[in-house]
Every structure is written in C-alpha cells, then in structure tokens.
Amino acid sequence: ILNATGEAETDPAAIKRHVTDTLAGPVRWRACMDSLRRLAPDTLLEIGPGRVLAGLARANNFDDRTRVLSVNNLRGVDRVFETPGTPSAQGG
C-alpha cells in the first residue's frame, strides 16, 4: 500500500512512478489503513524498533482477528515465518 495514494499496488512500473511521491509527498495514513483493512489480513508485521505502528493499527480499528507482530530486525522476521501457524508455514 503506497503512502502517496493510500491504495494497494502490485505493478512494478506504477510503484517506481510513485517512489518520489512517497518520499516527498504527504503520507495518506488514514487511506492506507482503510485499504489495508479492506484486504482483511490475518497478520500485520511491524519491522523496526518499538511498537508505534502496531498501536496505531489497533487505534485504526483492526480487531483481535488480526495479529499484530513487532520485530526489530531481519532475524526476528525469519523467526516469525518459521513458527508453526504463520503464513509461510501454511504455504502462504
């Protein structure tokens, strides 16, 4: 989900076009959260120190059906996806 548009994007050319907008323009946080909620993810993964984004996800109406995990490095990401019951362990 691009901060510049607030919408999901999978086309690499479109993502490249929006990189500058994402860096130089305002972040459309509410639109990003609305788009993400419509996708109905079962897990959100915050990578970096602290749990600010995890708290903001909860404040933006993600309920208990959505796991919000915070890790502070790539090793933590690997551990999340090695744990039974996670998307990659289920083939997704």
RAZI-V930576 format. One record per backbone hydrogen bond with DSSP energy under -0.5 kcal/mol. NH is the residue of the N-H (numbers start at 1). CO is the residue of the C=O. E is the energy in kcal/mol with one decimal. If there is no record, write none. Layout:
nh=NH co=CO e=E
nh=NH co=CO e=E
This chain:
nh=2 co=7 e=-2.5
nh=5 co=2 e=-0.5
nh=6 co=2 e=-3.2
nh=12 co=10 e=-0.6
nh=15 co=11 e=-2.4
nh=16 co=12 e=-2.4
nh=17 co=13 e=-2.0
nh=18 co=14 e=-1.5
nh=19 co=15 e=-0.6
nh=19 co=16 e=-1.0
nh=22 co=18 e=-2.6
nh=23 co=19 e=-2.0
nh=24 co=20 e=-2.9
nh=25 co=21 e=-2.5
nh=28 co=3 e=-2.3
nh=29 co=27 e=-1.3
nh=32 co=28 e=-2.5
nh=33 co=29 e=-2.7
nh=34 co=30 e=-2.6
nh=35 co=31 e=-2.5
nh=36 co=32 e=-2.6
nh=37 co=33 e=-2.6
nh=38 co=34 e=-1.9
nh=39 co=35 e=-1.2
nh=40 co=36 e=-0.6
nh=40 co=37 e=-1.2
nh=41 co=36 e=-0.6
nh=44 co=67 e=-3.2
nh=46 co=44 e=-0.5
nh=46 co=69 e=-3.3
nh=47 co=45 e=-0.6
nh=48 co=46 e=-0.6
nh=48 co=71 e=-3.0
nh=55 co=51 e=-2.2
nh=56 co=52 e=-2.3
nh=57 co=53 e=-2.3
nh=58 co=54 e=-1.9
nh=59 co=55 e=-2.2
nh=60 co=56 e=-1.2
nh=60 co=57 e=-0.5
nh=61 co=58 e=-1.3
nh=62 co=57 e=-1.6
nh=63 co=61 e=-0.6
nh=66 co=63 e=-1.8
nh=67 co=42 e=-3.0
nh=67 co=65 e=-0.6
nh=69 co=44 e=-3.0
nh=69 co=67 e=-0.6
nh=71 co=46 e=-2.8
nh=77 co=73 e=-1.3
nh=78 co=74 e=-2.4
nh=79 co=75 e=-2.0
nh=80 co=76 e=-2.1
nh=81 co=77 e=-1.9
nh=82 co=78 e=-0.7
nh=82 co=79 e=-0.7
nh=83 co=79 e=-0.9
nh=83 co=80 e=-0.6
nh=86 co=83 e=-1.7
nh=90 co=86 e=-1.3
nh=91 co=88 e=-1.3
nh=92 co=87 e=-4.0
